[in-house]
Amino acid sequence: MQVIHATCAGIDVHKREVKVCLVTGDAQGKRTQEVRTFGTMTKELLMMRDWLQDHNCRVVAMESTGVYWKPIFNLLEGDFKVLLVNPTHIKHVPGRKTDIKDCEWIAQLLEHGLLRGSFIPPVAIRDLRDLTRYRRQLVNDRTSEVNRLQKVLETANIKLASVATDVMGKSGRAILKALLAGVDDPKQLAELSKGRLRNKKDELELALQGLFRPHHALLLTRILAHIEFLEESITECEAEIEVMCCPFAKEIELLDTEPGVDKRSAQDMVAEIGVEMGQFPSHKHLCSWGGISPGNNESGGKRRSGRTTKGNKWLKAILVECGHAAGRTKNTYLGSQYARLASRKGKKRAAVAVGHSILEGAYFIIRDKVPHRELGVNYL
């Protein structure tokens, strides 16, 4: 095979140490390789970087092992061309399962140009991505706490969730605070309802007649305090995200024109795919990278499982949410696509398919800097 990189290095990454195989070649085609082990502390990683630079190595490849590759990438970025490689692309080779052989195999594949690096966005996008993912985790934690609160109410024979749509709405919070203050009269509690919930006061009185004990009050106090803390954290996180999104305000505004996509979803999408579409040769490559494309599995003229491929799970979750939201829109192409597929394949598969269409549209919106163009209900 033709040698593409005469001097390069393969790195096998672990939590406490890294194995580095440095391959060097001269003008006569003589090839030498050397394997060294370094710790993962910054001082030792800097020694590794200096060693590679002393041998004029400028191309490095390593597997994307959890988060352990990030400290190494932080120190090599800028001085080296770093290829972050999907382990599934290189691990299926029999008889090569030791740490030293792993780094040698990575170096050999890199030497002959057989590795394809993963997409690593610029620093600004990576920082924004960390915050948007953290926000999503905080929102999920809050949802878990609200579900836990509802379970406590059920054990106390209080069926508030059966009458009120949102237990943590204004009415629900007022009733919960009154319960914690010692009020146990269902009529008094029902009088605290506000808005449309006042039309259900009779049902609410029945729902609030329970067996609320001090034990339940203790649990509710802890849960409500945690929910309030999470809500404050979400608010602060969103303020930071707003500041970091200022350079990408135009792209976020354009993405917001797509049906099913709101401002928060647009921020999440920019954080995951960036604002430069040059790293994706086409919209199909982007959808495949996002794990939202149908599987390509056909043999003997028979189409086998078409389940979606593995990809960016964070982006996929965003797109599925947007797909469900787009399915509820009226007089839109995406809404009609969702209805057409949901009747045959179910709502979940329909949401994935609509999410695929949303990501395709996002590719062209960001690349061409144009708003969404509505195709209409009767496009097909």
FENMO-V648096 format. One record per residue. N is the residue number from 0. SS is DSSP state (H for helix, E for strand, C for the rest). OMEGA is omega as a letter, one per 20 degrees, with the letter a starting at -180 (* if undefined). Layout:
n=N ss=SS omega=OMEGA
n=N ss=SS omega=OMEGA
This chain:
n=0 ss=C omega=a
n=1 ss=C omega=r
n=2 ss=C omega=a
n=3 ss=C omega=r
n=4 ss=C omega=a
n=5 ss=C omega=r
n=6 ss=C omega=a
n=7 ss=E omega=a
n=8 ss=E omega=r
n=9 ss=E omega=a
n=10 ss=E omega=r
n=11 ss=E omega=a
n=12 ss=E omega=r
n=13 ss=C omega=a
n=14 ss=C omega=a
n=15 ss=C omega=a
n=16 ss=E omega=r
n=17 ss=E omega=r
n=18 ss=E omega=a
n=19 ss=E omega=r
n=20 ss=E omega=r
n=21 ss=E omega=r
n=22 ss=E omega=r
n=23 ss=E omega=r
n=24 ss=E omega=r
n=25 ss=C omega=a
n=26 ss=C omega=a
n=27 ss=C omega=r
n=28 ss=C omega=r
n=29 ss=C omega=a
n=30 ss=E omega=r
n=31 ss=E omega=r
n=32 ss=E omega=a
n=33 ss=E omega=a
n=34 ss=E omega=r
n=35 ss=E omega=r
n=36 ss=E omega=r
n=37 ss=E omega=r
n=38 ss=E omega=a
n=39 ss=C omega=r
n=40 ss=C omega=a
n=41 ss=H omega=a
n=42 ss=H omega=a
n=43 ss=H omega=r
n=44 ss=H omega=r
n=45 ss=H omega=r
n=46 ss=H omega=r
n=47 ss=H omega=r
n=48 ss=H omega=r
n=49 ss=H omega=r
n=50 ss=H omega=r
n=51 ss=H omega=r
n=52 ss=H omega=r
n=53 ss=H omega=r
n=54 ss=C omega=r
n=55 ss=C omega=r
n=56 ss=C omega=a
n=57 ss=C omega=a
n=58 ss=E omega=a
n=59 ss=E omega=r
n=60 ss=E omega=r
n=61 ss=E omega=r
n=62 ss=E omega=r
n=63 ss=C omega=a
n=64 ss=C omega=r
n=65 ss=C omega=r
n=66 ss=C omega=a
n=67 ss=H omega=r
n=68 ss=H omega=a
n=69 ss=H omega=r
n=70 ss=H omega=r
n=71 ss=H omega=r
n=72 ss=H omega=a
n=73 ss=H omega=a
n=74 ss=H omega=a
n=75 ss=H omega=a
n=76 ss=E omega=r
n=77 ss=C omega=r
n=78 ss=C omega=a
n=79 ss=E omega=r
n=80 ss=E omega=a
n=81 ss=E omega=r
n=82 ss=E omega=r
n=83 ss=E omega=a
n=84 ss=E omega=r
n=85 ss=C omega=a
n=86 ss=H omega=a
n=87 ss=H omega=a
n=88 ss=H omega=a
n=89 ss=C omega=a
n=90 ss=C omega=a
n=91 ss=C omega=r
n=92 ss=C omega=a
n=93 ss=C omega=r
n=94 ss=C omega=a
n=95 ss=C omega=a
n=96 ss=C omega=r
n=97 ss=C omega=a
n=98 ss=H omega=a
n=99 ss=H omega=r
n=100 ss=H omega=r
n=101 ss=H omega=a
n=102 ss=H omega=r
n=103 ss=H omega=a
n=104 ss=H omega=r
n=105 ss=H omega=r
n=106 ss=H omega=a
n=107 ss=H omega=r
n=108 ss=H omega=r
n=109 ss=H omega=a
n=110 ss=H omega=a
n=111 ss=C omega=r
n=112 ss=C omega=a
n=113 ss=C omega=a
n=114 ss=C omega=r
n=115 ss=C omega=a
n=116 ss=C omega=r
n=117 ss=C omega=r
n=118 ss=C omega=r
n=119 ss=C omega=a
n=120 ss=C omega=r
n=121 ss=C omega=a
n=122 ss=H omega=a
n=123 ss=H omega=r
n=124 ss=H omega=r
n=125 ss=H omega=r
n=126 ss=H omega=r
n=127 ss=H omega=r
n=128 ss=H omega=r
n=129 ss=H omega=a
n=130 ss=H omega=a
n=131 ss=H omega=r
n=132 ss=H omega=r
n=133 ss=H omega=r
n=134 ss=H omega=r
n=135 ss=H omega=r
n=136 ss=H omega=r
n=137 ss=H omega=r
n=138 ss=H omega=r
n=139 ss=H omega=r
n=140 ss=H omega=r
n=141 ss=H omega=r
n=142 ss=H omega=r
n=143 ss=H omega=a
n=144 ss=H omega=r
n=145 ss=H omega=r
n=146 ss=H omega=r
n=147 ss=H omega=r
n=148 ss=H omega=r
n=149 ss=H omega=r
n=150 ss=H omega=r
n=151 ss=H omega=r
n=152 ss=H omega=r
n=153 ss=H omega=a
n=154 ss=H omega=r
n=155 ss=C omega=r
n=156 ss=C omega=r
n=157 ss=C omega=a
n=158 ss=C omega=a
n=159 ss=H omega=a
n=160 ss=H omega=r
n=161 ss=H omega=a
n=162 ss=H omega=a
n=163 ss=C omega=r
n=164 ss=C omega=a
n=165 ss=C omega=r
n=166 ss=C omega=a
n=167 ss=C omega=r
n=168 ss=C omega=a
n=169 ss=H omega=a
n=170 ss=H omega=a
n=171 ss=H omega=r
n=172 ss=H omega=r
n=173 ss=H omega=r
n=174 ss=H omega=r
n=175 ss=H omega=r
n=176 ss=H omega=r
n=177 ss=H omega=r
n=178 ss=H omega=a
n=179 ss=H omega=r
n=180 ss=C omega=r
n=181 ss=C omega=r
n=182 ss=C omega=r
n=183 ss=C omega=r
n=184 ss=C omega=a
n=185 ss=H omega=a
n=186 ss=H omega=r
n=187 ss=H omega=r
n=188 ss=H omega=a
n=189 ss=H omega=r
n=190 ss=C omega=r
n=191 ss=C omega=a
n=192 ss=C omega=a
n=193 ss=C omega=r
n=194 ss=H omega=a
n=195 ss=H omega=a
n=196 ss=H omega=r
n=197 ss=H omega=r
n=198 ss=H omega=a
n=199 ss=H omega=a
n=200 ss=H omega=r
n=201 ss=H omega=r
n=202 ss=H omega=a
n=203 ss=H omega=r
n=204 ss=H omega=r
n=205 ss=H omega=a
n=206 ss=H omega=a
n=207 ss=C omega=r
n=208 ss=C omega=a
n=209 ss=C omega=a
n=210 ss=C omega=a
n=211 ss=C omega=a
n=212 ss=C omega=r
n=213 ss=H omega=r
n=214 ss=H omega=r
n=215 ss=H omega=r
n=216 ss=H omega=r
n=217 ss=H omega=r
n=218 ss=H omega=a
n=219 ss=H omega=r
n=220 ss=H omega=r
n=221 ss=H omega=a
n=222 ss=H omega=a
n=223 ss=H omega=r
n=224 ss=H omega=r
n=225 ss=H omega=r
n=226 ss=H omega=r
n=227 ss=H omega=r
n=228 ss=H omega=r
n=229 ss=H omega=r
n=230 ss=H omega=r
n=231 ss=H omega=r
n=232 ss=H omega=r
n=233 ss=H omega=r
n=234 ss=H omega=r
n=235 ss=H omega=r
n=236 ss=H omega=r
n=237 ss=H omega=r
n=238 ss=H omega=r
n=239 ss=H omega=a
n=240 ss=H omega=r
n=241 ss=H omega=a
n=242 ss=H omega=a
n=243 ss=H omega=a
n=244 ss=C omega=a
n=245 ss=H omega=r
n=246 ss=H omega=a
n=247 ss=H omega=a
n=248 ss=H omega=a
n=249 ss=H omega=a
n=250 ss=H omega=r
n=251 ss=H omega=r
n=252 ss=H omega=r
n=253 ss=H omega=r
n=254 ss=H omega=a
n=255 ss=C omega=r
n=256 ss=C omega=r
n=257 ss=C omega=r
n=258 ss=C omega=r
n=259 ss=C omega=a
n=260 ss=C omega=r
n=261 ss=C omega=a
n=262 ss=H omega=a
n=263 ss=H omega=r
n=264 ss=H omega=r
n=265 ss=H omega=r
n=266 ss=H omega=r
n=267 ss=H omega=a
n=268 ss=H omega=r
n=269 ss=H omega=a
n=270 ss=H omega=a
n=271 ss=H omega=a
n=272 ss=H omega=a
n=273 ss=C omega=a
n=274 ss=C omega=r
n=275 ss=C omega=a
n=276 ss=H omega=a
n=277 ss=H omega=a
n=278 ss=H omega=r
n=279 ss=C omega=a
n=280 ss=C omega=a
n=281 ss=C omega=r
n=282 ss=H omega=r
n=283 ss=H omega=r
n=284 ss=H omega=r
n=285 ss=H omega=a
n=286 ss=H omega=r
n=287 ss=H omega=r
n=288 ss=H omega=r
n=289 ss=C omega=r
n=290 ss=C omega=a
n=291 ss=C omega=a
n=292 ss=C omega=r
n=293 ss=C omega=a
n=294 ss=C omega=a
n=295 ss=C omega=a
n=296 ss=C omega=a
n=297 ss=E omega=r
n=298 ss=E omega=r
n=299 ss=C omega=a
n=300 ss=C omega=a
n=301 ss=E omega=r
n=302 ss=E omega=r
n=303 ss=C omega=a
n=304 ss=C omega=r
n=305 ss=C omega=a
n=306 ss=C omega=a
n=307 ss=C omega=a
n=308 ss=C omega=r
n=309 ss=C omega=a
n=310 ss=C omega=a
n=311 ss=C omega=a
n=312 ss=H omega=r
n=313 ss=H omega=r
n=314 ss=H omega=a
n=315 ss=H omega=r
n=316 ss=H omega=r
n=317 ss=H omega=a
n=318 ss=H omega=r
n=319 ss=H omega=r
n=320 ss=H omega=r
n=321 ss=H omega=r
n=322 ss=H omega=r
n=323 ss=H omega=r
n=324 ss=H omega=r
n=325 ss=H omega=r
n=326 ss=H omega=r
n=327 ss=C omega=r
n=328 ss=C omega=a
n=329 ss=C omega=r
n=330 ss=C omega=r
n=331 ss=C omega=r
n=332 ss=H omega=a
n=333 ss=H omega=r
n=334 ss=H omega=r
n=335 ss=H omega=r
n=336 ss=H omega=r
n=337 ss=H omega=a
n=338 ss=H omega=a
n=339 ss=H omega=a
n=340 ss=H omega=a
n=341 ss=H omega=a
n=342 ss=H omega=a
n=343 ss=H omega=a
n=344 ss=H omega=a
n=345 ss=C omega=a
n=346 ss=H omega=a
n=347 ss=H omega=r
n=348 ss=H omega=r
n=349 ss=H omega=r
n=350 ss=H omega=r
n=351 ss=H omega=a
n=352 ss=H omega=r
n=353 ss=H omega=r
n=354 ss=H omega=r
n=355 ss=H omega=r
n=356 ss=H omega=r
n=357 ss=H omega=r
n=358 ss=H omega=r
n=359 ss=H omega=r
n=360 ss=H omega=r
n=361 ss=H omega=r
n=362 ss=H omega=a
n=363 ss=H omega=r
n=364 ss=H omega=a
n=365 ss=H omega=a
n=366 ss=H omega=a
n=367 ss=H omega=a
n=368 ss=C omega=r
n=369 ss=C omega=r
n=370 ss=C omega=r
n=371 ss=C omega=r
n=372 ss=C omega=a
n=373 ss=C omega=a
n=374 ss=C omega=r
n=375 ss=C omega=a
n=376 ss=C omega=a
n=377 ss=C omega=a
n=378 ss=C omega=a
n=379 ss=C omega=*
